[in-house]
């Protein structure tokens, strides 16, 4: 009988044509996701709004599944298009005063930079802590003072794969009265997190990477006791308690993170996201531990061994507390962009970031995928 990971692989049509090792960019969709979206497409053509209520219930199932994944309540989850929208709503919703400050890292992905830099016109100082690879939390907190209201960091660095110790981050920040915003897109879905044990204030993630959903379907987590500290932005008819009472505009905001969803959503995408989260939960992802992450680390360990045996250098930190699903590496005297380009021609999909090669395998990848990648790299560089 095939192993659970081989069965997972059978649900990944991408494997028929590609060695795909680029989930930190855009994940291919598992068969249950495309089937869920195709079902919606047929229904939208044949029945349209006559079964709109059924679609809404499926979207609410997605909310509940995302809450289950991180140990949250459904009321703490807003279903939004992407990380940028989620972080932007936090940045625009907090009650800023002239002279307040936000602390970031210099190598954050733009989604976790522009929403904060945009606050400068409101008198907020943005402090960018220099870093290239490792995240030094002592340096982060050295940049904080009594004016600092927020620290906003990526859980996992998109180029380096460095995973931040979020327990230490949250504890130290809260001891100083500072809120934590987590850009979780490079960890959510595979690395376990329990928001009851690690009381993050806000967390945003798109669903098209490790969650293996379609683009423009993501989430924002708002800790329950932080909800009313935010000025609602992006509001619309769905933001109030009696949302179907269209003629009554004298209403209070709904008492959940859903107040940030505003109006009509990407229903097909959110239904697809629900199918992908359900698949990951069935495979053992969740707040108490992750069989999925353990499997990915097995594949990553093998990849590191094969890369180094072929003469490459693994740049990513392999210490247990900083490991992630992303591996950054390079080969001496080689052109990383050209290697990536030549591998793509051979149907081996990897990335290059910050001048280095980057792979990001998921749990369905196997040793054959890694061997094929290394073989093609050696062919390109002439080893």
C-alpha positions as CSV (number, residue, x, y, z in Angstrom):
1,X,0.0,0.0,0.0
2,X,1.4,3.4,-0.9
3,X,2.6,5.6,2.0
4,X,0.5,8.6,3.0
5,X,3.0,10.8,1.2
6,X,2.8,8.8,-1.9
7,X,-0.9,9.0,-1.8
8,X,-0.6,12.8,-1.4
9,X,1.7,12.9,-4.4
10,X,-1.0,11.1,-6.4
11,X,-3.2,14.1,-5.7
12,X,-0.7,16.5,-7.3
13,X,-1.1,16.7,-11.1
14,X,2.0,18.9,-11.3
15,X,4.1,15.8,-10.8
16,X,3.1,14.4,-14.2
17,X,5.2,17.1,-15.9
18,X,7.5,18.9,-13.4
19,X,9.8,18.5,-10.5
20,X,8.2,21.3,-8.6
21,X,10.3,22.7,-5.7
22,X,9.0,26.3,-5.5
23,X,6.1,26.3,-3.0
24,X,7.5,29.5,-1.4
25,X,6.5,31.3,-4.6
26,X,3.2,29.8,-5.8
27,X,2.0,26.3,-4.9
28,X,0.5,24.0,-7.5
29,X,-3.1,23.0,-6.6
30,X,-3.9,19.6,-5.2
31,X,-6.6,17.7,-7.0
32,X,-9.2,18.2,-4.2
33,X,-8.8,22.0,-4.7
34,X,-9.3,22.0,-8.4
35,X,-12.3,19.7,-8.0
36,X,-13.9,22.0,-5.4
37,X,-13.4,25.0,-7.7
38,X,-14.6,23.1,-10.8
39,X,-17.7,22.2,-8.9
40,X,-18.3,25.8,-8.1
41,X,-17.8,26.8,-11.7
42,X,-20.4,24.3,-12.9
43,X,-22.8,25.5,-10.2
44,X,-22.2,29.1,-11.1
45,X,-23.1,28.5,-14.7
46,X,-26.0,26.2,-14.1
47,X,-27.6,27.5,-10.9
48,X,-26.0,30.8,-10.1
49,X,-27.4,32.7,-7.1
50,X,-30.1,30.0,-6.4
51,X,-27.6,28.2,-4.3
52,X,-25.6,31.2,-3.0
53,X,-26.4,30.1,0.6
54,X,-24.6,26.8,0.0
55,X,-21.5,28.7,-1.2
56,X,-21.6,30.9,1.9
57,X,-21.7,27.8,4.1
58,X,-18.6,26.4,2.3
59,X,-16.8,29.7,2.8
60,X,-17.6,29.5,6.5
61,X,-16.2,26.0,6.6
62,X,-13.0,27.4,5.3
63,X,-13.0,30.0,8.2
64,X,-13.5,27.2,10.7
65,X,-10.7,25.0,9.1
66,X,-8.2,27.9,9.2
67,X,-9.1,28.5,12.9
68,X,-8.6,24.8,13.6
69,X,-5.2,24.9,11.9
70,X,-3.8,27.5,14.4
71,X,-5.9,26.8,17.5
72,X,-8.0,30.0,17.1
73,X,-11.7,30.6,17.2
74,X,-13.6,31.3,14.0
75,X,-14.5,34.8,15.2
76,X,-10.7,35.6,15.2
77,X,-10.4,34.9,11.4
78,X,-11.0,37.3,8.6
79,X,-11.0,35.9,5.1
80,X,-9.1,38.4,2.9
81,X,-7.4,38.2,-0.5
82,X,-3.7,38.3,0.6
83,X,-1.0,39.2,3.1
84,X,-0.7,42.8,1.8
85,X,-4.4,43.5,2.5
86,X,-4.3,41.9,5.9
87,X,-1.2,43.8,7.1
88,X,-2.5,47.0,5.5
89,X,-5.7,46.7,7.6
90,X,-3.7,46.4,10.8
91,X,-1.4,49.3,9.8
92,X,-4.4,51.6,8.9
93,X,-6.6,50.4,11.8
94,X,-4.3,51.0,14.8
95,X,-4.7,54.3,16.7
96,X,-1.5,56.1,15.9
97,X,-0.1,59.3,17.4
98,X,2.6,61.5,16.0
99,X,5.9,60.2,17.3
100,X,4.9,56.5,17.5
101,X,7.3,54.0,15.9
102,X,7.2,50.7,14.2
103,X,10.2,48.3,14.0
104,X,10.8,46.1,10.9
105,X,13.7,44.2,9.4
106,X,15.4,45.6,6.3
107,X,15.0,42.4,4.3
108,X,11.3,42.0,4.8
109,X,9.2,41.2,1.8
110,X,7.5,44.4,0.4
111,X,4.1,43.2,1.7
112,X,5.4,43.8,5.2
113,X,7.1,47.1,4.4
114,X,4.9,49.3,2.3
115,X,1.9,49.3,4.6
116,X,4.1,50.6,7.4
117,X,6.2,53.1,5.4
118,X,2.9,54.5,4.3
119,X,2.3,55.7,7.9
120,X,5.1,58.2,7.7
121,X,2.6,60.8,6.4
122,X,0.8,60.4,9.7
123,X,3.8,61.1,11.8
124,X,4.8,57.5,12.5
125,X,8.5,56.7,12.5
126,X,9.6,53.4,10.7
127,X,12.8,51.8,12.1
128,X,14.3,49.3,9.8
129,X,16.8,47.0,11.5
130,X,19.7,46.0,9.1
131,X,20.0,42.3,8.4
132,X,20.9,40.1,5.5
133,X,20.2,36.6,6.8
134,X,19.9,35.8,10.5
135,X,17.3,37.6,12.6
136,X,18.9,39.0,15.8
137,X,16.1,39.6,18.2
138,X,18.4,41.6,20.5
139,X,19.0,44.0,17.6
140,X,15.2,44.2,17.0
141,X,14.5,45.1,20.6
142,X,17.5,47.5,20.7
143,X,15.6,49.5,18.1
144,X,12.5,49.7,20.3
145,X,11.8,52.3,22.9
146,X,8.8,53.8,24.7
147,X,7.4,55.1,21.4
148,X,7.3,51.6,19.8
149,X,3.8,50.3,19.3
150,X,4.4,47.5,16.8
151,X,7.0,45.0,15.8
152,X,6.1,43.4,12.4
153,X,8.3,40.5,11.3
154,X,8.1,37.6,8.9
155,X,7.8,34.2,10.6
156,X,10.1,32.8,7.9
157,X,12.4,34.9,5.7
158,X,11.3,34.5,2.1
159,X,14.9,34.5,0.8
160,X,16.8,33.0,3.7
161,X,14.4,30.5,5.2
162,X,15.3,31.8,8.6
163,X,12.5,31.0,11.1
164,X,12.0,33.5,13.9
165,X,11.6,32.3,17.5
166,X,8.1,33.7,17.8
167,X,7.6,32.6,21.4
168,X,10.6,34.7,22.4
169,X,9.5,37.5,20.1
170,X,6.0,37.7,21.6
171,X,7.1,37.4,25.2
172,X,9.7,40.1,25.0
173,X,7.4,42.4,23.0
174,X,4.5,42.0,25.4
175,X,6.7,42.6,28.3
176,X,7.4,46.0,26.8
177,X,3.8,46.7,25.8
178,X,4.5,46.2,22.1
179,X,2.1,44.5,19.7
180,X,3.4,41.8,17.3
181,X,2.2,41.5,13.7
182,X,3.4,38.3,12.0
183,X,3.7,37.9,8.2
184,X,3.0,34.2,8.3
185,X,2.8,33.4,4.6
186,X,6.1,31.4,4.5
187,X,5.1,29.1,7.4
188,X,1.4,28.8,7.8
189,X,0.1,25.5,6.6
190,X,3.2,23.4,7.4
191,X,4.9,24.8,10.6
192,X,2.7,24.3,13.7
193,X,1.5,27.3,15.6
194,X,-1.0,27.5,18.5
195,X,-2.2,31.0,19.1
196,X,-3.4,30.0,22.5
197,X,0.2,29.2,23.6
198,X,1.9,31.9,21.6
199,X,-0.4,35.0,21.9
200,X,0.4,36.7,18.7
201,X,-1.7,39.9,18.3
202,X,-2.2,39.8,14.5
203,X,-1.2,37.4,11.8
204,X,-1.7,37.7,8.0
205,X,-1.1,35.1,5.3
206,X,-2.0,34.5,1.7
207,X,-3.2,31.0,0.8
208,X,-1.2,30.4,-2.4
209,X,2.1,29.1,-0.9
210,X,2.3,26.5,1.9
211,X,-1.5,26.4,2.3
212,X,-1.6,25.2,-1.3
213,X,-4.7,27.2,-2.2
214,X,-5.4,29.5,-5.1
215,X,-4.3,33.1,-5.3
216,X,-6.4,35.9,-3.9
217,X,-7.7,33.8,-1.0
218,X,-6.0,34.3,2.4
219,X,-6.6,35.1,6.0
220,X,-6.0,37.6,8.8
221,X,-5.9,36.5,12.4
222,X,-6.9,39.1,15.0
223,X,-6.6,38.1,18.6
224,X,-10.0,38.5,20.2
225,X,-8.9,41.1,22.8
226,X,-7.3,43.1,20.0
227,X,-10.3,43.4,17.8
228,X,-11.8,46.6,19.2
229,X,-8.4,48.3,19.2
230,X,-8.6,48.5,15.5
231,X,-10.5,51.1,13.5
232,X,-12.4,49.0,10.9
233,X,-11.2,49.7,7.4
234,X,-12.4,48.2,4.1
235,X,-15.9,48.0,5.6
236,X,-19.1,47.3,3.7
237,X,-22.5,45.6,3.9
238,X,-21.0,42.4,5.5
239,X,-19.3,44.3,8.3
240,X,-22.4,44.8,10.5
241,X,-24.4,42.6,12.8
242,X,-27.5,42.3,10.7
243,X,-25.9,42.3,7.3
244,X,-29.0,41.2,5.4
245,X,-31.0,44.1,6.8
246,X,-29.9,46.3,3.9
247,X,-32.2,49.2,4.6
248,X,-30.9,49.6,8.1
249,X,-27.6,51.4,8.1
250,X,-27.7,52.4,11.8
251,X,-25.9,49.2,13.0
252,X,-22.9,48.2,15.1
253,X,-20.0,46.3,13.7
254,X,-20.2,42.5,13.8
255,X,-18.3,41.3,16.9
256,X,-15.7,39.3,15.0
257,X,-12.8,39.7,12.6
258,X,-15.3,39.3,9.7
259,X,-16.1,43.0,10.1
260,X,-13.0,43.5,7.9
261,X,-14.3,41.5,5.0
262,X,-16.5,44.3,3.7
263,X,-18.4,43.0,0.7
264,X,-18.5,40.3,-1.9
265,X,-15.6,37.8,-1.6
266,X,-13.7,35.5,-3.9
267,X,-16.0,32.7,-3.2
268,X,-14.5,30.2,-5.6
269,X,-11.0,30.9,-4.2
270,X,-12.1,30.6,-0.6
271,X,-13.9,27.3,-1.3
272,X,-10.7,26.1,-2.9
273,X,-8.6,27.2,0.0
274,X,-10.9,25.3,2.3
275,X,-10.3,22.1,0.3
276,X,-6.5,22.6,0.6
277,X,-6.6,23.3,4.3
278,X,-8.8,20.2,4.8
279,X,-6.2,18.2,2.9
280,X,-3.3,19.4,5.1
281,X,-5.3,18.8,8.3
282,X,-5.9,15.2,7.1
283,X,-2.2,14.8,6.6
284,X,-1.4,15.8,10.1
285,X,-0.9,19.6,10.1
286,X,-2.2,21.4,13.1
287,X,-1.4,23.5,16.2
288,X,-0.1,20.6,18.3
289,X,2.5,19.4,15.9
290,X,2.8,18.7,12.2
291,X,3.5,15.5,10.4
292,X,3.6,17.6,7.3
293,X,6.5,19.7,8.6
294,X,8.4,16.6,9.8
295,X,8.0,15.1,6.3
296,X,9.2,18.3,4.6
297,X,12.3,18.4,6.9
298,X,13.1,14.8,5.8
299,X,13.1,15.9,2.2
300,X,15.0,19.0,3.1
301,X,17.7,17.0,4.9
302,X,18.2,14.9,1.9
303,X,18.4,17.9,-0.3
304,X,21.0,19.5,1.8
305,X,23.1,16.4,1.7
306,X,22.9,16.1,-2.0
307,X,23.6,19.8,-2.6
308,X,26.7,19.7,-0.5
309,X,27.9,16.4,-2.0
310,X,27.7,18.0,-5.4
311,X,29.9,20.9,-4.3
312,X,27.2,23.4,-3.3
313,X,27.0,25.4,0.0
314,X,23.8,25.5,2.0
315,X,23.3,29.0,3.3
316,X,20.1,28.4,5.3
317,X,20.6,27.9,9.1
318,X,19.9,24.2,9.9
319,X,19.6,24.6,13.6
320,X,16.3,23.1,14.7
321,X,14.9,26.3,16.2
322,X,15.5,28.3,12.9
323,X,14.7,25.7,10.3
324,X,11.9,26.1,7.8
325,X,10.6,24.7,4.6
326,X,12.9,27.0,2.6
327,X,16.5,26.1,1.7
328,X,18.9,28.8,0.3
329,X,22.1,27.6,-1.3
330,X,24.7,28.4,-3.9
331,X,27.4,26.8,-6.0
332,X,30.9,28.5,-6.3
333,X,31.7,30.4,-9.4
334,X,28.2,29.8,-10.8
335,X,25.5,32.1,-12.0
336,X,22.4,31.4,-9.9
337,X,19.9,33.1,-12.3
338,X,21.2,31.0,-15.2
339,X,21.0,27.8,-13.2
340,X,17.4,28.5,-12.4
341,X,16.7,29.3,-16.1
342,X,18.3,26.2,-17.4
343,X,16.5,24.0,-14.8
344,X,13.2,25.5,-15.8
345,X,13.9,24.4,-19.4
346,X,14.3,20.9,-18.0
347,X,11.0,21.1,-16.2
348,X,12.7,21.5,-12.8
349,X,11.2,24.5,-11.0
350,X,13.2,26.3,-8.3
351,X,13.7,30.0,-7.5
352,X,16.6,32.4,-7.0
353,X,16.4,35.1,-4.3
354,X,19.1,37.6,-3.2
355,X,21.5,36.1,-5.7
356,X,21.2,32.6,-4.3
357,X,19.2,29.5,-5.4
358,X,16.2,28.6,-3.3
359,X,14.1,25.5,-3.1
360,X,11.0,25.0,-1.1
361,X,9.8,21.4,-1.2
362,X,6.4,20.3,0.1
363,X,5.4,17.0,1.8
364,X,4.6,15.2,-1.5
365,X,8.1,15.8,-2.9
366,X,10.5,12.9,-2.6
367,X,14.2,11.9,-3.0
368,X,13.7,11.3,-6.8
369,X,12.8,15.0,-7.1
370,X,15.9,16.1,-5.3
371,X,18.1,13.7,-7.3
372,X,16.7,15.1,-10.5
373,X,17.3,18.7,-9.4
374,X,20.9,18.0,-8.4
375,X,21.5,16.1,-11.6
376,X,20.3,19.0,-13.7
377,X,22.4,21.5,-11.7
378,X,25.5,19.5,-12.2
379,X,24.7,19.3,-15.9
380,X,24.4,23.1,-16.1
381,X,27.6,23.9,-14.2
382,X,29.6,21.1,-15.9
383,X,30.3,18.9,-12.9
